[in-house]
Amino acid sequence: MAPARPALLAACLLWLCAGLSAGAQRFTHSQLIVPAAAPGLPKRQSLLRVNGLALSAYDSSSRQMRPRSGYAQPDPESLQFWSVSSARCMFWDPWVEGEYQALVRAVNASAPRAEPYFLQVVQSCEQDAAGEVRALSRYALNGEDALQYRGERDRWFALHPAAWPLAERWNRQRDALAGINAHTPEQCATFLRLTAPFAARTAAQPTGRVSLVRGARLLCHVTGFYPPDIEVGWERGGRAARGRQRSSGVQPNGDPTFQIRVSVELGWGARDPAGHECVVRHRSLGGAPLRLRWEPPPPGLGRSLGISAACVLAGLGAAALGWYLRRGAGRLRWPCRPAWTKPAASRSVPPGDPSAPAPESLGVPA
């Protein structure tokens, strides 16, 4: 089996993260199955999230489901539910291995590839503001969707031509595989009901800063907030700023928190950056929004930085000039070094000696 490639594995993880979009309330079960276990890389990894907050993680090496983000199961119903979930994970390991190998053989037979295949699974449950529950499951190889389950139709669909036989077999075994290869809408309702209290009381307040970009745009960077639902906008004089506003969208941090960047163009007769405010509204802030303004640098800071830069450049110039002169002086000295002569030629002759050579023989005019 070919070794796992870091770039391919990173692409697989990005595919999993792509399924974690924010909704009214969302429960997501993400899994990654690799061709073979390696040091620090289990054969299978599983992560449960609610509204982007990690609840628990499982891997096939330890065969244990561990809580994350301070999550606990205080009531008997939750304890029993998660005990059953842990047992289901251990049962799922051998089952998914067989299905994974069957899917790889089918896809590889249609279009052979040399690289290893990684299986990514995202089983998601989403409840909208009206209380309607939606169940969706996706299976992919190396980031390419192969199978999809839609709870509203209670049916599997093949998104890759080679996966059609497997989708039909899962449809025929729908009752036997209920809750195994996909979360049913009934299971989704239970997941969301049991995890909602924990997600509701978990919150992190945002922090932010404002920077001026090339004198023509203000950028507001807000980070460290949870849950991901947030409202960030620019105002001037208590009203929405007239300049064009652009948003990066909510992005995850390395921890369970999130970040967002929102900019505004300075124009339309309001080029003064000091009159703009970045207004942040988030559940953790209560009813008082966070207001951020651009702070100009201290009066003498720009001059001090200019003087420091000039001194540094002058020092570098002096050092370069000294190095050049020393190197140039070496080049000028070496052709003028005296030539070595034989001892017989170096014999001194007294002035007026007839044996002394004539000046013309030395190449010197008389």
C-alpha positions in Angstrom: 0.0 0.0 0.0 1.4 3.4 -0.9 2.1 5.7 2.0 -0.3 8.5 2.9 0.5 11.8 1.2 0.3 14.8 3.5 -1.2 17.0 0.7 -3.9 14.4 -0.1 -4.7 13.9 3.6 -5.0 17.7 4.1 -7.5 17.9 1.2 -9.5 15.1 2.8 -9.7 17.0 6.1 -10.7 20.2 4.2 -13.5 18.2 2.6 -14.7 17.3 6.1 -14.6 20.9 7.3 -16.6 22.0 4.3 -19.6 20.0 5.6 -19.6 22.0 8.9 -21.6 25.0 7.8 -23.5 27.0 10.3 -27.3 26.6 10.6 -30.1 27.3 13.1 -28.9 24.1 15.0 -26.6 21.5 13.5 -25.3 18.2 14.7 -22.4 16.7 12.6 -20.7 13.3 12.8 -17.5 13.5 10.7 -15.2 10.5 10.0 -12.0 9.8 8.2 -10.9 6.3 7.2 -7.3 5.8 5.9 -5.9 2.8 4.0 -3.7 1.7 6.9 -3.0 2.9 10.4 0.4 4.7 11.0 2.1 6.1 14.1 -0.1 8.9 15.3 -2.7 8.2 12.6 -5.4 5.7 13.5 -7.2 3.7 10.9 -10.4 5.6 11.7 -11.2 8.9 13.4 -14.5 10.2 14.4 -15.6 13.6 15.7 -19.0 14.8 16.9 -19.9 18.5 16.7 -22.9 20.6 17.5 -23.0 24.0 15.9 -19.3 23.7 15.2 -18.4 22.9 18.8 -16.6 19.5 19.3 -18.5 17.3 21.7 -16.5 14.0 21.6 -13.9 12.2 19.6 -13.3 8.5 18.9 -10.5 6.6 17.2 -10.0 3.0 16.3 -6.7 2.7 18.1 -7.9 3.6 21.6 -11.5 2.3 20.9 -12.8 5.0 23.3 -15.1 8.0 22.9 -13.6 10.9 24.8 -15.5 14.2 25.6 -14.3 17.5 24.2 -14.8 21.2 25.1 -15.8 20.3 28.6 -18.8 18.3 27.5 -20.4 16.1 30.1 -23.5 13.9 30.2 -25.2 14.9 33.5 -28.6 13.1 33.1 -29.3 9.3 32.9 -30.8 9.6 29.4 -27.7 11.2 28.0 -25.4 8.7 29.7 -27.3 5.8 28.3 -27.4 7.4 24.8 -23.6 8.0 24.7 -22.9 4.5 26.0 -24.9 3.1 23.1 -23.1 5.4 20.8 -19.7 4.1 22.0 -20.8 0.6 21.4 -22.0 1.5 17.9 -18.6 3.0 17.1 -16.9 -0.4 17.9 -19.5 -2.2 15.8 -19.1 0.3 12.9 -15.3 -0.3 12.6 -15.4 -3.7 11.0 -18.6 -2.9 9.0 -17.2 0.3 7.4 -13.9 -1.5 6.6 -15.7 -3.9 4.4 -17.9 -1.2 2.7 -14.8 1.0 2.3 -12.9 -1.8 0.5 -15.9 -2.6 -1.7 -16.2 1.1 -2.7 -12.5 1.4 -3.4 -12.5 -1.7 -5.7 -15.6 -0.4 -7.6 -14.1 3.1 -8.1 -10.6 1.9 -8.9 -12.0 -0.6 -11.5 -13.6 2.2 -13.4 -10.6 4.6 -13.2 -7.4 3.1 -11.7 -5.3 5.4 -9.6 -1.9 4.9 -8.0 -2.5 7.0 -4.9 -4.2 5.6 -1.8 -7.9 6.2 -1.2 -9.2 8.0 1.9 -12.9 7.6 2.8 -14.6 10.7 4.3 -18.0 10.4 5.9 -20.2 13.3 7.1 -23.5 12.5 8.7 -25.3 15.7 9.5 -28.6 16.7 11.2 -29.9 20.2 10.9 -33.0 21.9 12.5 -34.2 25.1 11.0 -36.0 27.9 12.8 -39.3 26.4 12.1 -38.3 23.2 13.9 -38.0 21.0 10.8 -35.3 18.4 11.0 -33.2 17.5 7.9 -30.8 14.5 7.7 -28.1 14.2 5.1 -25.1 11.8 4.8 -22.2 12.0 2.4 -19.5 9.4 1.5 -16.5 10.5 -0.6 -13.2 9.1 -1.7 -10.3 11.6 -1.7 -12.7 14.5 -1.6 -14.9 13.3 -4.5 -18.5 12.6 -3.5 -19.6 9.0 -4.2 -22.8 8.4 -2.2 -25.4 10.6 -0.6 -28.4 9.9 1.7 -31.3 12.2 1.8 -33.5 11.8 4.9 -36.6 13.5 3.3 -36.7 10.7 0.7 -35.2 8.0 2.8 -33.0 6.9 -0.1 -29.4 6.5 -1.1 -28.1 8.1 -4.4 -24.9 7.4 -6.3 -22.9 10.5 -7.2 -20.2 8.4 -8.8 -21.1 5.9 -11.6 -19.1 3.1 -10.0 -21.0 3.6 -6.6 -24.4 2.8 -8.1 -24.4 -1.0 -7.1 -23.5 -0.1 -3.5 -26.3 2.5 -3.3 -28.8 0.0 -4.6 -27.7 -2.6 -2.1 -28.0 -0.1 0.8 -31.5 0.9 -0.4 -32.5 -2.8 -0.3 -31.0 -3.2 3.2 -32.5 0.1 4.4 -34.2 -1.4 7.5 -31.2 -3.5 8.6 -28.7 -0.6 8.1 -30.9 2.1 9.7 -28.8 4.2 12.0 -25.6 2.5 10.8 -24.6 4.0 7.4 -26.7 7.2 8.0 -28.5 9.1 10.7 -32.3 8.9 10.3 -34.5 11.9 10.9 -35.7 10.3 14.1 -32.1 9.9 15.3 -31.3 13.4 14.3 -34.1 14.8 16.4 -32.7 12.9 19.5 -29.1 14.2 18.8 -30.3 17.7 18.6 -32.5 17.5 21.7 -29.8 16.1 23.9 -27.0 18.4 22.8 -29.0 21.6 22.6 -28.6 22.5 26.3 -24.8 22.2 26.2 -24.5 24.3 23.0 -26.9 26.9 24.4 -24.9 27.6 27.6 -21.5 27.5 25.8 -20.4 30.9 24.5 -17.2 32.9 24.0 -17.1 36.7 23.6 -15.5 38.2 20.5 -12.5 40.5 20.4 -11.4 42.6 17.5 -9.2 45.3 16.0 -9.4 47.8 13.2 -6.7 48.6 10.7 -6.3 51.1 7.9 -5.3 49.6 4.5 -3.5 51.9 2.1 -5.5 54.8 3.4 -8.5 53.8 1.4 -10.1 50.9 3.2 -10.8 50.0 6.9 -10.6 46.3 7.9 -12.3 45.0 11.0 -11.0 41.6 12.2 -13.2 39.9 14.9 -12.1 36.6 16.4 -12.5 34.2 19.3 -16.3 34.0 19.4 -18.7 31.1 19.7 -21.3 30.1 18.5 -20.5 31.1 14.9 -23.7 33.2 14.4 -22.5 36.8 14.5 -23.4 40.2 12.9 -20.6 42.5 11.9 -21.1 45.8 10.0 -19.7 49.3 9.6 -21.5 52.4 10.7 -20.9 56.1 10.5 -22.8 58.6 12.6 -25.2 55.9 13.9 -26.1 54.8 10.4 -24.8 52.2 8.0 -21.6 53.4 6.3 -22.1 54.4 2.6 -18.9 52.8 1.4 -18.9 49.3 -0.1 -18.6 46.6 2.6 -17.1 43.1 2.0 -17.1 40.1 4.3 -14.8 37.1 4.4 -17.6 35.0 6.0 -17.3 33.1 9.3 -14.1 31.0 9.4 -13.0 28.4 12.0 -10.0 29.0 14.2 -7.7 26.2 15.5 -9.9 25.9 18.6 -13.7 25.7 18.8 -14.0 29.5 18.2 -14.5 31.4 14.9 -13.3 34.6 13.2 -14.5 37.0 10.5 -13.1 40.0 8.6 -15.3 42.8 7.3 -14.0 45.8 5.3 -15.4 49.1 4.1 -14.3 51.3 1.3 -13.6 54.9 2.3 -15.4 57.1 -0.3 -18.7 58.7 -1.1 -17.7 61.9 0.7 -16.7 60.1 3.9 -12.9 59.5 3.5 -12.2 60.3 7.2 -11.5 56.9 8.8 -11.9 58.3 12.3 -15.7 58.7 11.8 -16.3 54.9 11.2 -17.3 52.3 13.7 -17.1 48.5 13.4 -20.2 47.2 15.2 -20.3 43.6 16.4 -23.4 41.9 17.7 -23.1 38.4 19.3 -25.1 36.3 21.7 -22.3 36.4 24.3 -22.4 40.2 24.4 -26.0 40.4 25.5 -27.8 43.5 24.2 -24.7 45.7 24.2 -22.8 45.5 20.9 -19.0 45.8 20.7 -17.9 49.0 18.9 -14.4 49.2 17.4 -12.7 52.3 15.9 -9.5 52.9 14.1 -7.0 54.6 16.3 -4.4 56.7 14.5 -0.7 56.2 15.5 0.8 58.6 18.0 2.0 62.0 16.5 5.7 61.3 16.7 5.6 57.6 15.8 5.8 58.1 12.1 8.8 60.5 12.3 10.6 58.2 14.8 10.1 55.3 12.4 11.4 57.3 9.5 14.5 58.4 11.4 15.2 54.8 12.5 14.8 53.5 9.0 17.2 56.2 7.7 19.8 55.3 10.3 19.6 51.7 9.4 19.9 52.4 5.7 22.9 54.7 6.4 24.6 52.0 8.5 24.1 49.5 5.8 25.4 51.9 3.2 28.5 52.7 5.2 29.2 49.0 5.8 28.8 48.2 2.1 31.1 51.1 1.1 33.8 49.9 3.6 33.7 46.4 2.2 34.0 47.7 -1.3 37.0 49.9 -0.5 38.8 47.1 1.3 38.2 44.8 -1.6 39.2 47.4 -4.1 42.4 48.3 -2.2 43.4 44.6 -2.3 43.0 44.6 -6.1 45.2 47.7 -6.5 48.0 46.5 -4.3 48.6 43.1 -5.8 50.0 44.2 -9.3 52.5 46.5 -7.5 54.2 43.9 -5.4 58.0 43.6 -6.1 59.0 40.8 -8.3 61.2 38.0 -7.0 64.7 38.0 -8.6 67.5 35.5 -8.7 70.4 36.0 -6.2 72.9 36.6 -9.0 70.8 39.4 -10.5 70.5 41.1 -7.1 74.3 41.7 -6.7 75.1 45.3 -6.0 77.5 47.2 -8.2 79.4 50.2 -7.0 78.8 53.5 -8.8 81.1 54.0 -11.8 82.1 50.3 -12.1 82.7 49.5 -15.8 80.9 46.2 -15.3 77.7 48.0 -14.6 75.1 47.7 -17.4 74.2 50.7 -19.5 70.9 52.4 -18.9 69.7 51.6 -22.4 70.1 47.8 -21.7 67.6 48.2 -18.8 65.1 49.8 -21.0 65.6 53.3 -19.4 66.5 56.2 -21.7 69.9 57.7 -20.9 
